[in-house]
Amino acid sequence: MVLELFKGGGDEGLAVTSARIAEMLVDCRHTFDLAFGALLDGVEPASVGKEVRKTDVGVNKAERAVRRELLVHVSVRGTTANIPMVLASMSVVKDAERIGDYAKNIWDLAAEGIDLSDAPDREVLSGWRDRVSAAIGEVSRAFVERDTESAHRLLKEFDGLLDECDQIISAQINSTGSPRDAVPRALLFRYVKRIVAHLMNVLTSLVMPLDRLDYYDEKKADRD
C-alpha cells in the first residue's frame, strides 16, 4: 500500500504535504457548503460568490504549491524509496482540486437562477448536503491521520452513494416532468457523484497500491 511508505521513514516533508492536502479538502468543504446554501437556503448567490471564488483560487494555489514541494523533494532530498509516495501525492492533490471545482459547479447552478429553497424535495436534498459535507470532512481527517480502518469503511459507504447518485440521475433523465426541475437535479447529482468519486480516490492512497489509486473511479462493471 502507498501508506506503508510513510511508516518508518519519518519523512517530515511528505508529512507536511499530506497535511496541506487535508487542508485543501477542508477548503473544498467550505466551498461545497456555500454552494449548497445558495441552492437550498435562499442565500443570494452573488453574496457568497466572492468567497466561493476566493476559496477556489486558494485551493488551486495550494495544488501548485504541493506540486512544487514534491518536485523539490525529489530533486533535492528524494530517494528511490519515496518516489511512489511522491507520485501518489501528485495524483491525490489533483483529486482534491477537482472536488473544489465540482463544488463550485454547484454554486454555478444557483448563479444561473436555480433556487430549490421551496422545492418539495428540499429536505431530501438537504440530507444529501449534510452527508457529502460530512464525507469531505471525514476523508480529510482519515487522510492526514492515515486511518486505514476508516478508509475501508468509507470506501464501502461511498460506493453505495455512487449507486444512489446513478439512480437519481437516471430518474431525472427519464422524467416526464418539467426540464426546469429535472435538468438541475441531474446536473447536481452528477457533480455530487464526481465529488464522492474523487473522495474515494483520495482514500485509495491509504489502502491501495500505487497502480490502483483510481480503482473506484470506474463503474463497478468496469473494475478489474
C-alpha positions as CSV (number, residue, x, y, z in Angstrom):
1,M,0.0,0.0,0.0
2,V,1.1,3.6,-0.6
3,L,0.6,4.2,3.1
4,E,3.3,1.8,4.0
5,L,5.9,4.2,2.5
6,F,5.1,6.7,5.3
7,K,5.7,4.2,8.1
8,G,9.2,4.1,9.5
9,G,10.6,6.7,7.1
10,G,9.8,9.7,9.3
11,D,9.9,12.0,6.2
12,E,8.7,15.3,7.6
13,G,8.5,16.9,4.1
14,L,6.0,14.4,2.9
15,A,4.0,14.6,6.1
16,V,3.7,18.4,5.6
17,T,2.5,17.8,2.1
18,S,-0.1,15.4,3.4
19,A,-1.4,18.0,5.9
20,R,-1.6,20.6,3.1
21,I,-3.7,18.2,1.0
22,A,-6.0,17.7,4.0
23,E,-6.4,21.4,4.4
24,M,-7.3,21.7,0.7
25,L,-10.2,19.2,1.4
26,V,-11.3,21.4,4.3
27,D,-11.4,24.4,2.0
28,C,-13.3,22.3,-0.6
29,R,-15.9,21.5,2.1
30,H,-16.3,25.2,2.7
31,T,-17.0,25.8,-1.0
32,F,-19.4,22.9,-1.0
33,D,-21.3,24.3,2.0
34,L,-21.5,27.8,0.5
35,A,-22.7,26.4,-2.9
36,F,-25.5,24.3,-1.3
37,G,-26.5,27.2,0.8
38,A,-27.0,29.3,-2.3
39,L,-29.0,26.5,-3.8
40,L,-31.2,25.4,-0.9
41,D,-31.3,28.1,1.7
42,G,-32.4,31.1,-0.3
43,V,-28.9,32.7,0.0
44,E,-28.3,35.2,-2.8
45,P,-25.6,33.5,-4.9
46,A,-23.8,36.8,-5.5
47,S,-23.4,37.3,-1.8
48,V,-21.2,34.2,-1.5
49,G,-19.8,34.2,-4.9
50,K,-16.7,36.2,-3.9
51,E,-15.9,33.8,-1.1
52,V,-16.5,30.8,-3.4
53,R,-14.1,32.2,-5.9
54,K,-11.5,33.2,-3.3
55,T,-11.6,29.7,-1.7
56,D,-11.3,28.1,-5.1
57,V,-8.3,30.2,-6.0
58,G,-6.7,29.3,-2.7
59,V,-7.2,25.6,-3.5
60,N,-5.6,26.0,-6.9
61,K,-2.6,27.8,-5.4
62,A,-2.3,25.1,-2.8
63,E,-2.3,22.4,-5.5
64,R,0.6,24.2,-7.3
65,A,2.5,24.7,-4.0
66,V,2.2,20.9,-3.3
67,R,3.5,20.1,-6.8
68,R,6.5,22.4,-6.3
69,E,7.2,21.0,-2.9
70,L,7.1,17.4,-4.3
71,L,9.4,18.4,-7.2
72,V,11.9,20.0,-4.8
73,H,11.7,16.9,-2.5
74,V,12.5,14.6,-5.4
75,S,15.2,16.8,-6.8
76,V,17.0,17.7,-3.5
77,R,16.1,15.1,-0.9
78,G,14.3,12.4,-2.7
79,T,15.3,8.7,-2.8
80,T,14.1,5.8,-4.8
81,A,12.2,4.6,-1.8
82,N,9.8,7.6,-1.5
83,I,9.2,8.2,-5.3
84,P,6.0,6.2,-5.1
85,M,4.7,8.4,-2.3
86,V,5.5,11.5,-4.3
87,L,3.7,10.1,-7.4
88,A,0.7,9.2,-5.2
89,S,0.6,12.7,-3.7
90,M,0.7,14.2,-7.2
91,S,-2.4,12.2,-8.0
92,V,-4.2,12.9,-4.8
93,V,-3.7,16.6,-4.9
94,K,-5.4,16.7,-8.3
95,D,-8.4,14.8,-6.8
96,A,-8.6,17.4,-4.0
97,E,-8.5,20.2,-6.6
98,R,-11.3,18.6,-8.7
99,I,-13.5,18.3,-5.6
100,G,-13.3,22.1,-5.3
101,D,-14.2,22.5,-9.0
102,Y,-17.3,20.4,-8.7
103,A,-18.3,22.2,-5.5
104,K,-18.0,25.5,-7.5
105,N,-20.1,23.9,-10.3
106,I,-22.9,23.5,-7.7
107,W,-22.7,27.2,-7.0
108,D,-22.9,27.8,-10.7
109,L,-26.3,26.3,-10.8
110,A,-27.5,28.8,-8.2
111,A,-25.8,31.6,-10.1
112,E,-27.9,30.5,-13.1
113,G,-31.0,31.2,-11.2
114,I,-31.8,27.7,-9.8
115,D,-33.5,28.1,-6.4
116,L,-34.5,24.9,-4.6
117,S,-35.3,26.6,-1.3
118,D,-39.0,25.9,-1.7
119,A,-38.7,22.7,-3.7
120,P,-40.9,19.7,-2.5
121,D,-37.7,17.6,-2.2
122,R,-35.7,20.2,-0.3
123,E,-35.4,18.1,2.8
124,V,-34.0,15.2,0.7
125,L,-31.5,17.5,-1.0
126,S,-30.6,18.9,2.4
127,G,-29.9,15.4,3.6
128,W,-27.5,14.9,0.7
129,R,-25.7,18.1,1.5
130,D,-25.2,17.0,5.1
131,R,-24.0,13.6,4.1
132,V,-21.5,14.8,1.5
133,S,-20.2,17.7,3.5
134,A,-19.5,15.3,6.4
135,A,-17.9,12.9,4.0
136,I,-15.4,15.5,2.9
137,G,-14.5,16.2,6.5
138,E,-14.1,12.5,7.3
139,V,-11.8,12.0,4.3
140,S,-9.7,14.9,5.3
141,R,-9.3,13.5,8.8
142,A,-8.7,10.0,7.7
143,F,-6.1,11.1,5.1
144,V,-4.0,13.2,7.5
145,E,-4.2,10.6,10.2
146,R,-3.6,7.7,7.8
147,D,-6.6,5.9,9.2
148,T,-6.9,2.8,7.1
149,E,-9.8,1.4,9.1
150,S,-11.9,4.4,8.4
151,A,-10.8,4.4,4.8
152,H,-12.1,0.9,4.2
153,R,-15.4,1.7,5.9
154,L,-15.8,5.0,3.9
155,L,-15.0,3.4,0.6
156,K,-17.8,0.8,1.1
157,E,-20.2,3.6,2.2
158,F,-19.3,5.9,-0.7
159,D,-19.7,3.1,-3.2
160,G,-23.3,3.0,-2.1
161,L,-23.6,6.7,-2.6
162,L,-22.4,6.4,-6.2
163,D,-25.1,3.9,-6.9
164,E,-27.7,6.2,-5.3
165,C,-26.5,9.1,-7.5
166,D,-26.7,7.0,-10.6
167,Q,-30.3,6.1,-9.8
168,I,-31.3,9.7,-9.2
169,I,-29.6,10.9,-12.4
170,S,-31.3,8.1,-14.4
171,A,-34.7,9.0,-12.9
172,Q,-34.2,12.7,-13.8
173,I,-33.1,11.9,-17.4
174,N,-36.2,9.8,-17.8
175,S,-38.5,12.2,-16.0
176,T,-41.7,13.3,-17.8
177,G,-41.8,16.4,-15.7
178,S,-40.5,19.9,-16.3
179,P,-37.0,20.1,-17.7
180,R,-36.6,23.1,-15.3
181,D,-36.9,20.6,-12.5
182,A,-35.1,17.6,-14.0
183,V,-32.1,19.2,-15.6
184,P,-30.7,21.0,-12.5
185,R,-31.1,17.9,-10.4
186,A,-29.4,15.7,-12.9
187,L,-26.5,18.1,-13.0
188,L,-26.4,18.5,-9.3
189,F,-26.2,14.8,-8.7
190,R,-23.6,14.4,-11.4
191,Y,-21.5,16.9,-9.5
192,V,-22.1,15.2,-6.2
193,K,-21.2,11.8,-7.8
194,R,-17.9,13.2,-9.0
195,I,-17.1,14.7,-5.6
196,V,-17.7,11.3,-4.0
197,A,-15.6,9.5,-6.6
198,H,-12.7,11.9,-6.1
199,L,-13.0,11.4,-2.3
200,M,-12.7,7.7,-2.9
201,N,-9.6,8.3,-5.0
202,V,-8.0,10.1,-2.0
203,L,-8.9,7.2,0.2
204,T,-7.3,4.6,-2.1
205,S,-3.9,6.2,-1.4
206,L,-4.3,4.8,2.2
207,V,-5.3,1.2,1.2
208,M,-4.3,0.5,-2.4
209,P,-1.0,0.0,-4.2
210,L,0.1,2.9,-6.4
211,D,-1.1,1.5,-9.7
212,R,-4.7,1.2,-8.4
213,L,-5.2,4.6,-6.9
214,D,-8.2,5.4,-9.2
215,Y,-9.7,2.0,-8.9
216,Y,-13.1,3.3,-7.6
217,D,-13.3,5.9,-10.2
218,E,-14.6,3.3,-12.7
219,K,-18.1,1.9,-12.7
220,K,-18.4,-1.3,-10.9
221,A,-18.9,-3.3,-14.1
222,D,-15.6,-1.9,-15.5
223,R,-13.4,-2.5,-12.4
224,D,-11.0,-5.4,-12.6
